[in-house]
Amino acid sequence: MDGEFLKRWSRLKRAASVTPKPAAPTASAAEPVALPAIDELDLSSDFLPFMKGEVAEGLRRAALQKLFAAEHFNVMDGLDVYVDDYNQFEPIGEEMLRQLMQARGLLSDDAPRPAAEPEANAGRPDEANDTAKGVAGEPE
């Protein structure tokens, strides 16, 4: 069975390596396509002849560039949210900052605790341990 498989594989491999001869050019490919001048194109022009396969890539790109340079395609739609300059901003006013500090307790279940003064606890190690326990969640 392995011998038959290898014979078939070898035969198919040799057949695939033979490149087919290119077909003779057809009459339509030999005739040049009549295209309008790029400078005369506008939004209402027919760009379909430029999309055919026998048109040179550079000519096709020039026609598309002329098409998309029209004002119709260069209008801001108002949905471009990233075009603003976000480097220039107005600072938040003092009143707004006070409101934000007050809202901090409303957003969480625990009220914000005041920070312990390090100078007051420096001389009393027992009270410092009690304060640390109180911060951990034990009632004072």
C-alpha positions as CSV (number, residue, x, y, z in Angstrom):
1,M,0.0,0.0,0.0
2,D,2.9,2.4,0.8
3,G,4.4,1.8,-2.7
4,E,1.1,2.8,-4.4
5,F,0.9,5.9,-2.3
6,L,4.4,7.0,-3.2
7,K,3.9,6.3,-6.9
8,R,0.7,8.4,-6.9
9,W,2.4,11.2,-4.9
10,S,5.4,11.2,-7.2
11,R,3.2,11.3,-10.3
12,L,1.1,14.2,-9.0
13,K,4.2,16.1,-7.9
14,R,5.7,15.8,-11.3
15,A,2.5,16.9,-13.0
16,A,2.3,20.0,-10.7
17,S,5.8,21.0,-11.5
18,V,5.1,21.3,-15.2
19,T,3.9,24.9,-15.6
20,P,1.2,25.5,-18.1
21,K,1.9,27.7,-21.0
22,P,0.3,31.2,-20.8
23,A,-2.7,31.6,-22.9
24,A,-2.5,33.8,-26.0
25,P,-3.5,37.4,-25.3
26,T,-7.1,38.0,-26.2
27,A,-8.3,40.7,-28.5
28,S,-9.8,42.8,-25.7
29,A,-6.5,42.9,-23.8
30,A,-4.6,44.0,-27.0
31,E,-6.9,47.0,-27.6
32,P,-6.1,50.0,-25.4
33,V,-9.0,51.1,-23.2
34,A,-10.2,54.6,-23.9
35,L,-10.1,56.5,-20.6
36,P,-10.9,60.1,-19.8
37,A,-8.1,62.4,-18.7
38,I,-7.4,62.4,-15.0
39,D,-7.6,66.2,-14.9
40,E,-11.2,66.2,-16.3
41,L,-12.5,63.8,-13.6
42,D,-14.9,65.0,-11.0
43,L,-17.4,63.5,-8.5
44,S,-20.0,62.8,-11.2
45,S,-17.5,61.1,-13.5
46,D,-17.6,57.3,-14.2
47,F,-14.6,55.7,-12.5
48,L,-15.5,52.2,-13.5
49,P,-13.2,52.0,-16.6
50,F,-10.3,52.7,-14.2
51,M,-11.1,49.6,-12.2
52,K,-10.6,47.1,-15.0
53,G,-7.7,44.7,-14.9
54,E,-6.0,46.0,-18.0
55,V,-5.6,49.5,-16.6
56,A,-2.1,50.2,-15.2
57,E,-1.9,50.4,-11.4
58,G,-0.5,53.9,-11.4
59,L,-3.3,55.2,-13.5
60,R,-5.9,53.5,-11.3
61,R,-4.4,55.1,-8.2
62,A,-4.3,58.5,-9.8
63,A,-8.0,58.3,-10.7
64,L,-8.9,57.2,-7.1
65,Q,-6.7,59.9,-5.6
66,K,-8.6,62.5,-7.8
67,L,-11.9,61.0,-6.7
68,F,-11.2,61.0,-3.0
69,A,-9.7,64.5,-3.1
70,A,-13.2,65.9,-3.8
71,E,-14.8,68.0,-1.1
72,H,-17.6,65.5,-0.7
73,F,-15.2,63.1,1.0
74,N,-13.4,65.7,3.1
75,V,-16.2,66.8,5.4
76,M,-15.9,66.4,9.2
77,D,-18.9,64.4,10.4
78,G,-18.9,65.5,14.0
79,L,-18.2,62.0,15.2
80,D,-14.5,62.5,15.3
81,V,-14.1,62.8,19.1
82,Y,-10.3,62.5,19.0
83,V,-9.6,65.6,17.0
84,D,-9.9,68.0,19.9
85,D,-6.8,69.2,21.8
86,Y,-7.0,67.5,25.2
87,N,-3.7,69.0,26.3
88,Q,-5.4,72.3,27.1
89,F,-7.8,71.8,29.9
90,E,-9.5,74.0,32.5
91,P,-8.7,73.1,36.1
92,I,-11.6,72.0,38.4
93,G,-12.8,74.9,40.5
94,E,-12.6,74.9,44.3
95,E,-16.4,74.4,44.7
96,M,-16.3,71.4,42.5
97,L,-13.4,69.9,44.5
98,R,-15.3,70.4,47.8
99,Q,-18.3,68.6,46.3
100,L,-16.0,65.7,45.2
101,M,-14.5,65.4,48.7
102,Q,-18.0,65.3,50.2
103,A,-19.1,62.7,47.7
104,R,-16.2,60.4,48.6
105,G,-18.1,59.2,51.7
106,L,-21.3,58.7,49.7
107,L,-19.7,56.4,47.2
108,S,-18.3,53.9,49.7
109,D,-19.8,52.2,52.8
110,D,-17.0,53.3,55.1
111,A,-16.5,56.9,55.9
112,P,-13.0,58.2,55.3
113,R,-10.9,58.0,58.4
114,P,-8.6,60.9,59.3
115,A,-4.9,60.2,59.1
116,A,-3.1,59.6,62.4
117,E,-0.4,62.2,63.3
118,P,3.0,60.5,63.4
119,E,4.4,63.0,65.9
120,A,1.8,62.3,68.5
121,N,2.4,58.5,68.4
122,A,6.2,58.6,68.3
123,G,6.7,58.7,72.0
124,R,4.0,56.2,73.0
125,P,4.5,52.7,71.4
126,D,1.4,51.2,73.1
127,E,-0.9,53.7,71.6
128,A,0.7,53.3,68.2
129,N,-0.2,49.6,68.3
130,D,-3.7,50.4,69.4
131,T,-4.1,52.9,66.5
132,A,-2.8,50.3,64.1
133,K,-5.4,47.8,65.3
134,G,-8.1,50.4,65.0
135,V,-7.2,51.0,61.4
136,A,-7.3,47.3,60.6
137,G,-11.0,47.3,61.3
138,E,-11.4,46.8,65.1
139,P,-13.7,49.3,66.8
140,E,-11.9,51.7,69.2
